[in-house]
Amino acid sequence: MVRERVNNRDFHDHYIVPVPAEKEFLPLSGLYPLSRPLEVDIGCGRGRFLLARAQVQPDRNFLGIDRCLLRLRKIDRKAVALGFLNIRLVQDDALRLLPQLPAESVAVFYVFFPDPWPKRRHHSRRLVSPLFMDLIFRALAPDGVIHICTDHDDYYSAILHHWRPDARFRECEPFFPTEAEETDFSLIFRAQGKTANRCSFQKNQHC
Ligand SMILES: C[S@@+](CC[C@H](N)C(=O)[O-])C[C@H]1O[C@@H](n2cnc3c(N)ncnc32)[C@H](O)[C@@H]1O
């Protein structure tokens, strides 16, 4: 389900960048002061991970994508207060924005706790789908990696079912965040005694 695209930025927004016009690419080279490998957090939520990661990896550029402008504004204010220069944010549906990232431009994607849509009739709304895989493959740099985690067992099985046999990727070591990097949802689920399933896939160069 792709919602109406909006461009609600206002003058208070520092690091929230406009969605590109139709058929144009996000102008990555003009977004950041320095050209660095790009890491993208899809569905970054309130940005606990994004902010922590951008702080410990100043030699990388970070892009947070989320549909929720209020959440992005909170990240924006924190990033400004902390003086980060390597974070940018886009309010958009990931399925709309991913085709507008330049091909092979992303070193790392993170997808943490995507909405599980547990009812069978809603499975088609899940973000991590075969279409999503195609978009990720195009945008990933050679040897680029995607890290996924979910607390939802059925969603996790569906993800493995699609990614493991796909020759365009190879499974690699899962990513475990430090305590400071745990996402807001990760903290909520951990407090409930739940554990997250984590998997990672690297782009195969020869594909
Ligand atoms: C369950 S929350 C997880 C947030 C964060 N990753 C975390 O672990 O705390 C899912 C987030 O993904 C965003 N989201 C869901 N579908 C999306 C889509 N198609 N494109 C962009 N963001 C999406 C929601 O707005 C929400 O902030």
The ligand as a Tripos MOL2 file, in Angstrom:
@<TRIPOS>MOLECULE
LIG
   27    29     1     0     0
SMALL
NO_CHARGES

@<TRIPOS>ATOM
      1 C1          7.3530   -0.6360   14.0360 C.3       1 LIG1
      2 S1          8.0790    0.9130   13.6630 S.3       1 LIG1
      3 C2          9.8350    0.5960   13.8700 C.3       1 LIG1
      4 C3         10.6250    1.8700   14.0150 C.3       1 LIG1
      5 C4         12.1270    1.6850   14.2410 C.3       1 LIG1
      6 N1         12.7730    1.0050   13.1230 N.3       1 LIG1
      7 C5         12.3710    0.9380   15.5150 C.2       1 LIG1
      8 O1         12.8150   -0.2260   15.4520 O.co2     1 LIG1
      9 O2         12.1470    1.5270   16.5910 O.co2     1 LIG1
     10 C6          7.9340    0.9430   11.8830 C.3       1 LIG1
     11 C7          8.2810    2.3080   11.3130 C.3       1 LIG1
     12 O3          8.3070    2.1820    9.8990 O.3       1 LIG1
     13 C8          7.5890    3.2510    9.3200 C.3       1 LIG1
     14 N2          7.0830    2.7190    8.0500 N.ar      1 LIG1
     15 C9          6.2020    1.7170    7.8800 C.ar      1 LIG1
     16 N3          6.0400    1.4460    6.5720 N.ar      1 LIG1
     17 C10         6.8410    2.3060    5.9100 C.ar      1 LIG1
     18 C11         7.0970    2.5380    4.5270 C.ar      1 LIG1
     19 N4          6.4850    1.8120    3.5740 N.pl3     1 LIG1
     20 N5          7.9740    3.5140    4.1950 N.ar      1 LIG1
     21 C12         8.5720    4.2640    5.1420 C.ar      1 LIG1
     22 N6          8.3660    4.0810    6.4700 N.ar      1 LIG1
     23 C13         7.5090    3.1220    6.8390 C.ar      1 LIG1
     24 C14         6.5310    3.6200   10.3290 C.3       1 LIG1
     25 O4          6.1100    4.9650   10.1880 O.3       1 LIG1
     26 C15         7.2780    3.3940   11.6380 C.3       1 LIG1
     27 O5          7.9660    4.5490   12.0720 O.3       1 LIG1
@<TRIPOS>BOND
     1     1     2 1
     2     2     3 1
     3     2    10 1
     4     3     4 1
     5     4     5 1
     6     5     6 1
     7     5     7 1
     8     7     8 2
     9     7     9 1
    10    10    11 1
    11    11    12 1
    12    11    26 1
    13    12    13 1
    14    13    14 1
    15    13    24 1
    16    14    15 ar
    17    14    23 ar
    18    15    16 ar
    19    16    17 ar
    20    17    18 ar
    21    17    23 ar
    22    18    19 1
    23    18    20 ar
    24    20    21 ar
    25    21    22 ar
    26    22    23 ar
    27    24    25 1
    28    24    26 1
    29    26    27 1
@<TRIPOS>SUBSTRUCTURE
     1 LIG1         1 GROUP 0 **** ****
